[in-house]
């Protein structure tokens, strides 16, 4: 299209150069005497038609320059994605976000992750690929700048850098209410399940109890994954969404599922990670704390022990020294 337009302009330019301008010089080209033309040249004055053609020539060149710039600059000066290391990462529509952002793109690699740095921590997120395309939602609990990098799997637990960008989060959120790594409380499967199992509940305590009962009744302990942990193999699938789909997991999976179901209903829920020292039950462990609005207090639940021992570990004593938490998330 641009080539045709430039050709039309060039053709008009050639016609103007070849034809005399009758308005500037009413005499026909053949009427001018050689002596008259020579005299004008000798006097240093160009024929009037030449002045007109020079102005036309300059104007046409300026028009061509404008058309070329308008046609080419948008194509080469702006891109909608970052490309590096076999990954195309879609650029975000804005550099400032309010609480969360969607990360999308495509890749030829078999496995990638997202590394999010900011808010005094670094978090690695698993990325689900669907025919090479990905679309993830990342939430932020603190205000400030965050850097998001795509990490490309090389071998074993080694990754190399792909594309990335930096943005600013302008909204602070309650970290125990929003989705987080392995706590996918914004997923439709989690939301629908939580609503179904608590549809007859009216208070926060009733909802928490219904979630505890459902998790302990429907999730089975994954002893194969536990054995892999004992061998130092942690490259497994974890989290609420994987657990609700497979109906199996270790203590961390039980706790993230209970937290995700709770948060999807607006209940504040923590995943506590620490040590358990309860008779024969010793070692690293994970459990939950859920905030009950009507009493203004946190209660403890342990869905893992509830499922494996048959005992009731709903709202057990907060001063139970068998549980020592190192981290909450």
C-alpha positions in Angstrom: 0.0 0.0 0.0 2.8 2.4 0.9 4.8 1.5 -2.2 1.8 2.3 -4.4 1.3 5.7 -2.7 4.9 6.6 -3.2 4.8 5.5 -6.9 1.8 7.8 -7.4 3.6 10.7 -5.8 6.7 10.1 -7.9 4.7 9.9 -11.1 3.1 13.3 -10.3 6.6 14.7 -9.6 7.9 13.6 -13.0 4.9 15.2 -14.7 5.4 18.5 -12.9 9.1 18.6 -13.8 8.5 17.8 -17.4 5.6 20.2 -18.0 5.9 24.0 -18.0 3.7 26.0 -15.6 1.3 27.9 -17.7 0.0 30.1 -14.8 3.5 31.2 -14.0 4.5 31.7 -17.6 1.5 32.0 -20.0 3.7 31.7 -23.1 4.0 28.3 -24.6 7.3 26.5 -24.2 8.0 26.9 -27.9 7.3 30.7 -27.9 10.3 31.7 -25.9 13.3 32.9 -27.9 16.7 31.5 -27.1 18.0 35.0 -26.5 15.4 35.7 -23.9 16.2 32.5 -22.0 19.9 33.2 -22.2 19.4 36.7 -20.9 17.4 35.5 -17.9 20.0 32.9 -17.1 22.8 35.5 -17.5 21.0 37.9 -15.2 20.9 35.2 -12.5 17.1 35.0 -12.5 15.4 31.7 -13.0 12.3 31.3 -15.1 9.1 31.7 -13.0 8.1 28.1 -13.9 11.4 26.8 -12.4 10.6 28.5 -9.0 7.2 26.9 -8.9 8.6 23.5 -9.7 11.3 23.9 -7.0 8.6 24.7 -4.4 6.5 21.7 -5.6 9.6 19.4 -5.4 10.4 20.5 -1.8 6.8 20.1 -0.7 6.5 16.7 -2.2 9.7 15.5 -0.6 8.4 16.8 2.8 5.1 14.9 2.2 7.0 11.7 1.4 9.1 12.1 4.6 6.0 12.5 6.7 4.2 9.5 5.1 7.2 7.2 5.5 7.6 8.2 9.2 4.0 7.7 10.0 3.9 4.4 8.2 7.2 2.9 9.6 7.6 4.3 13.1 4.6 2.5 14.8 5.9 -0.8 13.4 9.5 -0.7 14.5 9.4 1.6 17.5 6.8 -0.2 19.6 6.5 -3.8 20.5 3.8 -5.5 22.6 6.1 -8.2 24.1 9.6 -8.9 25.5 11.4 -11.8 23.9 14.4 -13.6 25.4 15.7 -17.2 25.8 12.8 -18.7 23.8 10.1 -16.9 25.8 7.7 -14.2 24.6 6.4 -12.2 27.6 3.5 -9.9 27.0 4.1 -6.3 28.2 1.7 -5.2 30.9 -0.7 -2.5 30.0 0.6 -0.2 32.8 3.6 0.2 35.1 1.5 0.7 38.2 -1.0 -1.9 39.5 -3.5 -2.2 42.3 -2.9 -5.4 44.2 -2.3 -7.9 41.3 -1.3 -8.4 37.7 -1.8 -11.0 35.0 1.3 -12.4 33.4 0.9 -14.0 30.0 2.9 -15.0 27.0 4.2 -18.1 25.2 7.3 -20.2 25.0 9.0 -23.1 23.2 10.5 -24.4 26.4 9.0 -27.3 28.3 9.2 -25.8 31.7 9.4 -22.2 33.0 8.8 -20.5 36.4 8.2 -16.9 37.5 10.6 -15.3 40.0 8.9 -12.3 41.8 11.2 -10.1 43.8 9.9 -7.3 46.1 8.3 -6.6 49.4 11.4 -7.9 51.2 11.1 -11.4 49.7 11.6 -13.6 46.6 9.0 -16.1 45.5 9.2 -18.7 42.8 5.9 -19.5 41.1 5.1 -22.6 39.0 3.7 -21.8 35.6 1.1 -24.0 33.8 1.8 -24.2 30.1 -1.1 -24.9 27.7 0.3 -25.7 24.2 3.2 -23.4 25.0 1.0 -20.5 26.3 0.7 -19.3 29.9 -1.6 -16.9 31.8 -0.9 -16.4 35.5 -2.2 -14.1 38.1 0.2 -12.7 40.7 -1.0 -10.9 43.9 1.0 -8.5 46.1 0.4 -7.8 49.8 2.8 -4.8 50.2 3.2 -1.5 48.3 6.4 -0.9 46.4 8.3 -2.0 43.3 8.4 -5.6 42.2 10.6 -7.2 39.5 9.1 -10.2 37.6 11.4 -12.5 35.7 10.6 -15.6 33.6 13.0 -18.4 34.6 13.7 -21.1 32.0 14.4 -24.6 33.2 17.8 -26.0 32.0 18.4 -29.2 33.9 17.8 -30.6 37.4 17.1 -27.5 39.5 19.0 -25.1 37.3 17.3 -22.2 35.6 18.4 -19.4 33.3 16.9 -15.9 32.9 14.2 -15.1 30.4 12.4 -11.8 29.8 11.1 -9.6 32.7 9.9 -6.2 33.8 9.5 -4.0 36.8 6.3 -2.5 38.1 4.9 -0.7 41.2 2.1 -2.0 43.4 0.1 0.9 44.8 -2.3 -1.1 47.0 -1.6 -2.9 50.3 -3.6 -6.1 50.9 -4.2 -8.4 53.8 -1.8 -11.3 53.1 -4.1 -13.8 54.8 -7.0 -13.0 52.5 -5.4 -12.9 49.0 -4.2 -15.7 46.7 -0.6 -16.7 47.1 1.8 -19.3 45.9 0.2 -22.7 46.3 -2.9 -21.0 47.9 -5.0 -20.6 44.8 -8.1 -19.1 46.4 -9.0 -17.3 43.2 -9.4 -20.5 41.2 -12.9 -21.5 40.1 -12.5 -25.1 41.4 -11.6 -23.9 44.9 -14.3 -21.2 45.0 -17.1 -23.6 43.8 -16.0 -26.3 46.3 -15.9 -23.9 49.2 -19.3 -22.5 48.4 -20.8 -25.9 48.1 -19.5 -27.3 51.4 -20.5 -24.2 53.4 -23.8 -23.4 51.8 -25.7 -24.3 55.0 -23.3 -22.3 57.2 -24.0 -18.8 58.6 -21.1 -18.0 61.0 -17.3 -18.0 60.4 -16.9 -20.8 63.0 -19.4 -23.0 61.1 -17.6 -22.3 57.8 -14.2 -23.2 59.3 -15.6 -26.4 60.7 -17.2 -27.4 57.4 -13.9 -26.8 55.6 -12.0 -28.9 58.2 -14.5 -31.8 58.0 -14.4 -31.8 54.2 -10.6 -31.8 53.9 -10.1 -34.5 56.5 -12.8 -36.7 54.9 -11.7 -36.2 51.2 -7.9 -35.9 51.1 -5.7 -38.9 51.6 -2.1 -38.7 52.9 0.5 -39.2 50.2 3.1 -41.5 51.7 5.0 -41.8 48.4 5.7 -38.0 48.5 6.7 -38.3 52.1 9.3 -40.9 51.2 10.6 -38.7 48.5 11.0 -35.9 51.1 13.0 -38.2 53.3 15.4 -38.8 50.3 15.7 -35.0 49.8 13.6 -35.0 46.7 11.3 -31.9 46.8 10.7 -31.4 43.0 7.0 -32.4 43.3 3.7 -30.7 42.7 2.3 -29.0 45.7 -0.5 -26.7 46.7 -4.3 -26.4 47.1 -5.3 -26.8 43.4 -3.1 -29.8 42.8 -4.4 -31.4 46.1 -8.1 -30.8 45.4 -7.6 -32.4 41.9 -5.6 -35.4 43.0 -7.2 -35.8 46.4 -3.8 -36.6 47.9 -1.0 -34.7 49.6 1.3 -34.2 52.6 0.8 -31.8 55.5 1.8 -28.7 53.5 -0.8 -29.7 50.9 -3.5 -30.2 53.5 -2.7 -26.8 55.0 -2.6 -24.9 51.7 -6.0 -26.4 50.6 -7.7 -25.5 53.9 -6.3 -21.9 53.6 -7.4 -21.6 50.0 -10.9 -22.7 50.7 -11.1 -20.3 53.7 -9.8 -17.3 51.8 -12.1 -17.9 48.9 -15.0 -17.3 51.3 -13.4 -14.2 52.9 -12.0 -15.9 55.9 -8.6 -14.9 57.0 -6.4 -18.0 57.0 -2.7 -18.6 57.7 -0.5 -21.5 56.7 1.8 -22.2 59.6 5.1 -24.0 59.0 7.2 -25.3 61.8 8.0 -28.2 64.1 5.7 -30.8 65.5 6.8 -32.7 68.6 3.8 -34.8 69.7 4.8 -38.2 71.0 5.8 -40.3 68.0 4.9 -37.5 65.7 8.0 -35.4 65.2 9.5 -33.3 62.5 8.6 -30.5 60.1 4.9 -29.9 59.8 2.3 -27.5 58.5 -1.1 -26.6 59.9 -3.6 -23.6 59.9 -4.8 -20.7 61.9 -8.2 -19.2 60.9 -9.6 -15.9 62.1 -13.2 -16.1 63.5 -14.8 -12.7 63.2 -17.6 -13.2 65.7 -15.1 -14.1 68.5 -12.3 -11.8 67.3 -9.8 -14.6 67.7 -7.6 -17.1 65.7 -8.2 -20.8 66.0 -5.8 -23.7 65.1 -6.8 -26.6 62.9 -4.6 -29.5 61.8 -6.4 -31.3 58.9 -3.4 -33.6 58.4 -3.6 -35.2 61.8 -7.3 -35.1 61.7 -7.3 -37.2 58.5 -4.5 -39.7 59.6 -5.3 -40.2 63.3 -9.0 -40.0 63.3 -8.9 -37.6 66.2 -10.4 -34.1 66.2 -7.8 -31.4 65.7 -10.3 -28.5 65.1 -9.8 -25.5 67.4 -7.2 -27.1 69.7 -5.4 -25.2 72.3 -3.3 -22.3 71.1 -0.9 -22.9 74.0 -0.1 -26.4 72.8 3.7 -26.4 72.9 3.8 -29.4 70.6 3.5 -26.9 67.7 6.3 -24.4 67.1 5.7 -22.1 64.1 8.7 -20.8 62.2 6.8 -19.0 59.4 3.2 -17.9 58.5 2.0 -17.3 55.0 
